Amino acid sequence: MNAINPDKLHHSKWTAARPRNKEKHFLVTTLERDEEENVVAVTLEAVYTNRETTLPWQALKDDDTWLMGWR
């Protein structure tokens, strides 16, 4: 399980453990926050296709799906 500080996710780099549609490398482009300024979701942009995906930031903790950094 990846140890993550949600406040430091902006512009972080991630690698999909099982790439689909040639989308392997991702960059966090947006942090979505609640009323108390807690991070609740992130927007990942695929480097190859520029497709954006929004998911809860806790999903990045799953080592079977996401790897920290670009590999």
Order of alpha helices (4+ residues) and beta strands (2+ residues): beta-beta-beta-beta-beta
